Amino acid sequence: MGFLVRRVVDFSMPLDGAENRTRLGMLAGWVSAGLSLLLCLIKGGLGWLSGSVSLMADAMNNLTDVGSSLVISLGFLWARKPGDEEHPFGHGRIEAIITFVLAMALLLVGFGVAKSGVLRLLNPKPILAPVWLLLSLGVTIVVKLWMAVFATKLARFSGSHVLEVDAWNHIYDVASTLLVVVGLVGSKLGWIALDAWMAIVVALFILGTGIKYAREAIDILLGEKPDPKDVRAIYQIVSSVPEVWGVHEIMLHQYGDLKMVSFHIEVPASLSLMKAHGLAERAESLVEEQLGWRALAHVDPIDRSHPLFESLQLELKRFVKEHPKLLGFHDLRITGKKEPYHLSLDWVVGLGTPRTEYPKMYRETLDWVESSFAGKISTLEIGIEAVLEITPMERKTFCILPNSPAGVAH
């Protein structure tokens, strides 16, 4: 195993970098394809000799592994292609497409195996299961265990979700073959129907795996919610920049190896355009240096010099504490040279808050402003941003009022 890795990896570069990630992925794909083809031929021959439908089903499962492993190798090669006019962010998300293709292949095989098992239940046949056949299956189990360990280590080295999927696929193949052995031994003891039942159980294994990885691939392609740890890290880095008063609307995007983040920073409105631009670039640079993400900052100027700003901010904090569905607020602006003033702000709510609740929030905010600031505010503009939920402890730790360290991912 170590010999193969040393032959393909360039140790002058990071193991989880784009170049070595591609090399490890292609290595895993070609090794898996070759061994899976060998196992398919062996199990197919043994299934034909013994008449075992579960063993033939297991051989078909290995044949699917051959195709999926070839797709893995080609996928890593395609993902390596740089961005072009049609795909400016590269081809990294092809890994998710590969995972989906593997899942579809598993589902097709699963249905085929289940059908074979049901037909054998309806028309049971005696099965030959000599000791040498069982020992041969034992050898195939050892080979599959090695393949699972190999894929797991390569997945850990490269950080590839596709290789992690492939490793679990090998583990399920081991379980499937063990069930075949159980069916053959049972048939040898006179339980003829056991082989058919084992084929159906193997099919359920395959179908379950296919559904699991299809859902994961779809989540990646549609845009799954971000890891809260990533959101916290970005929030802490950006908020550490002097004169950055707040950070919000953190949005994460991932295209295979390429990770991108965009966020809004609140800065004093009194800053010159050049100074505000410099703060944005400083925030972007820190994120790129510390996390390796490509970053884009949007500047929101905040004027705290207004005579009503401080008192209104304190009242808004109290209002949030009294309304559990509100996580915080940002972009607080008060404009106008004399009363009544114009007020605008964005409420922050959790992604789980239904949009049907928004009108109620608008009405409650309007009623509160009218009762607390009667005659001082004439117009009110409210936006609502739905973000990843955070716990009360996180809210306390990061002092998110008036800004929330939460985000969404695409």
MARRONU-883334 format. One line per 10 residues: number of its first residue (from 1); for each residue x, y, z of C-alpha. Coordinates in pm, whole numbers. Each point is the difference from the previous one (the first is absolute). Example, Ala and Ser with C-alpha at 12.3 -4.5 7.8 and 13.67 -1.06 7.14 Angstrom:
2
1	1230 -450 780; 137 344 -66 $
END
This chain:
410
1	0 0 0; 275 243 98; 196 -99 -310; -288 99 -229; -49 334 176; 369 85 -16; 4 -74 -373; -271 256 -83; 19 272 267; 219 310 -29 $
11	106 54 361; 124 351 -78; -367 106 -13; -284 -37 256; -170 -341 -4; -343 165 -12; 108 251 -266; -150 -6 -347; 288 -190 -166; 39 -280 257 $
21	-377 -19 48; -32 -79 -370; 281 -254 7; -138 -182 305; -351 -2 -146; 116 -149 -329; 212 -257 184; -299 -106 210; -220 -24 -309; 233 -212 -211 $
31	95 -238 286; -365 -43 93; -105 -58 -363; 264 -269 -54; -70 -191 320; -379 33 -37; 18 -148 -349; 203 -291 134; -250 -58 283; -293 23 -243 $
41	148 -273 -220; 76 -223 298; -342 39 162; -179 -31 -332; 177 -327 -71; -70 -133 350; -365 110 -24; -41 -179 -333; 155 -319 139; -205 4 321 $
51	-327 135 -137; -12 261 279; -210 305 -85; 146 197 291; 353 -68 -122; -91 108 -354; -154 315 151; 323 67 186; 193 -43 -326; -228 258 -167 $
61	66 234 291; 374 -31 -66; -56 61 -371; -170 328 92; 306 81 212; 214 -27 -314; -203 267 -177; -22 225 304; 377 -24 60; 70 100 -360 $
71	-236 294 44; 193 99 313; 331 5 -186; -141 200 -292; -182 230 239; 318 97 184; 162 64 -338; -291 222 -112; -9 185 333; 362 99 -61 $
81	-98 209 -303; 39 373 64; -286 246 -29; -120 106 -342; -257 239 -145; -291 -231 79; 135 -114 338; 197 293 146; 33 -164 342; 150 -320 -137 $
91	-149 -350 -11; 32 -99 367; -368 -81 49; 35 -287 -243; 87 -206 310; -361 40 113; -121 -103 -346; 223 -309 16; -141 -87 341; -352 30 -142 $
101	90 -224 -296; 139 -261 240; -319 22 204; -219 -53 -307; 208 -303 -99; -43 -145 348; -377 51 -17; -25 -177 -337; 205 -295 125; -201 -12 323 $
111	-330 -28 -185; 144 -269 -228; 130 -204 293; -330 30 186; -186 -121 -308; 231 -303 -28; -56 -84 367; -379 19 -30; 1 -219 -312; 214 -260 179 $
121	-243 3 295; -282 -76 -242; 205 -274 -169; 248 -144 254; 289 -217 -122; 264 -207 182; 346 162 21; 343 -161 -6; 226 144 268; 319 -207 39 $
131	264 106 251; 239 122 -269; -266 243 -123; -50 144 351; 378 35 40; 18 182 -333; -261 246 121; 208 49 315; 290 111 -219; -224 252 -182 $
141	-108 142 338; 364 56 97; 61 179 -330; -303 223 52; 110 84 355; 337 109 -136; -175 216 -260; -213 163 270; 303 81 215; 188 128 -305 $
151	-284 231 -107; -49 122 359; 365 101 32; 0 175 -336; -321 183 97; 167 118 323; 314 110 -185; -186 190 -272; -310 115 189; -214 -134 -287 $
161	-365 -82 66; -11 -215 -314; 271 -231 135; -182 -15 333; -311 -115 -188; 210 -258 -184; 145 -131 329; -347 -53 147; -106 -170 -321; 281 -256 49 $
171	-106 -52 363; -357 -69 -110; 136 -241 -260; 170 -194 283; -330 -15 188; -175 -112 -317; 246 -284 -59; -32 -112 362; -376 -21 -50; 60 -210 -311 $
181	215 -236 207; -280 -26 256; -244 -83 -279; 228 -266 -148; 64 -164 337; -373 7 74; -79 -160 -335; 263 -264 68; -187 -79 322; -331 -33 -185 $
191	-140 355 27; -36 53 -375; -195 326 26; 275 165 210; 210 77 -309; -288 198 -152; -62 187 325; 369 90 22; -17 138 -355; -288 225 108 $
201	193 117 309; 303 76 -219; -231 200 -225; -121 203 298; 363 77 92; 66 120 -353; -320 206 -23; 59 164 338; 352 100 -100; -120 138 -333 $
211	-273 212 162; 240 134 264; 261 120 -246; -255 130 -251; -139 228 271; 348 120 97; 91 78 -362; -326 189 -55; 60 202 317; 344 106 -126 $
221	-131 93 -345; -299 194 135; 201 170 274; 17 -148 348; 15 197 322; 351 96 109; 200 -149 281; -55 229 303; 373 -29 77; 84 160 -336 $
231	-250 280 60; 139 67 349; 359 2 -129; -83 252 -274; -193 218 245; 287 7 248; 262 76 -264; -194 283 -163; -122 155 326; 362 18 121 $
241	75 268 -264; 16 344 169; -293 230 -86; -216 -291 -118; -308 44 219; -194 -301 -115; -7 -301 -233; -312 -152 -154; -141 -178 -306; 286 -250 -3 $
251	-56 -220 -304; 211 -305 -80; 49 -153 -343; 197 -313 -86; 104 -135 -340; 204 -311 80; 336 126 127; -94 363 -61; -168 159 303; -144 350 -11 $
261	-162 226 258; -175 334 -24; -101 217 294; -111 350 95; 204 215 236; -134 301 188; 245 291 16; -23 362 119; -176 217 -255; 256 273 70 $
271	278 -200 -168; 122 107 -339; -82 -226 -293; 366 -96 -26; 20 -93 370; -321 -207 -14; 130 -179 -307; 325 -73 183; -189 -154 294; -191 -226 -240 $
281	321 -115 -164; 160 -60 341; -295 -218 105; 19 -195 -327; 374 -53 34; -26 -129 357; -264 -258 -96; 206 -115 -298; 322 -19 205; -146 -183 302 $
291	-262 -224 -162; 108 -24 -364; -344 117 -118; -44 254 -276; -184 290 160; -213 293 -112; -106 276 242; -288 245 -44; 19 327 195; -301 131 196 $
301	61 352 139; -156 60 342; -49 350 144; -2 -13 381; 18 374 37; -376 43 -23; -140 114 338; -257 -280 1; 237 -282 -98; 129 -117 342 $
311	-337 3 176; -168 -173 -294; 270 -268 -10; -52 -77 371; -376 -22 -49; 44 -231 -297; 216 -235 210; -277 -16 262; -256 -64 -273; 206 -293 -133 $
321	29 -154 348; -378 11 34; -55 -173 -335; 166 -348 -10; -33 -35 -376; 225 301 -56; 374 -71 6; 114 359 -42; 4 292 -241; 239 189 -224 $
331	17 291 -247; -159 237 251; -39 343 -159; -174 317 113; -21 284 -250; -142 347 8; 120 333 141; -297 49 230; -293 -192 139; -175 -204 -119 $
341	282 -222 -134; 20 -293 -242; 101 -336 154; 124 -309 -184; 140 -332 127; 20 -370 -80; -127 -259 248; 189 -331 19; -206 -319 40; 78 -372 -21 $
351	-38 -198 -322; -273 -200 172; -222 305 47; -284 -27 -255; -60 298 -227; -359 8 117; 137 141 328; 157 301 -174; -318 216 -21; -49 -43 374 $
361	358 115 63; -59 307 -216; -318 91 192; 160 -54 341; 300 214 -99; -224 276 -128; -213 -5 317; 313 8 217; 151 296 -188; -325 194 17 $
371	-33 -56 375; 366 49 95; 95 279 -241; -327 180 -57; 49 303 -220; 373 -61 -42; -17 -244 -294; -223 55 -300; 98 -283 -234; 129 -349 67 $
381	179 -235 -242; 56 -361 118; 180 -288 -165; 15 -358 130; 304 -223 -52; -32 -374 63; 325 -159 116; 135 -318 155; -135 -48 353; 242 55 287 $
391	-26 -105 362; -47 242 292; 353 -86 115; 142 93 -341; -204 319 8; 154 88 336; 353 -105 -99; 10 205 -318; -201 298 128; -204 -9 -319 $
401	-224 291 83; -35 196 -210; 173 -231 -248; -41 -373 -51; 292 -235 -88; -218 -222 -210; -21 -74 -368; -138 -202 -285; 180 -215 -256; -31 -46 -376 $
END
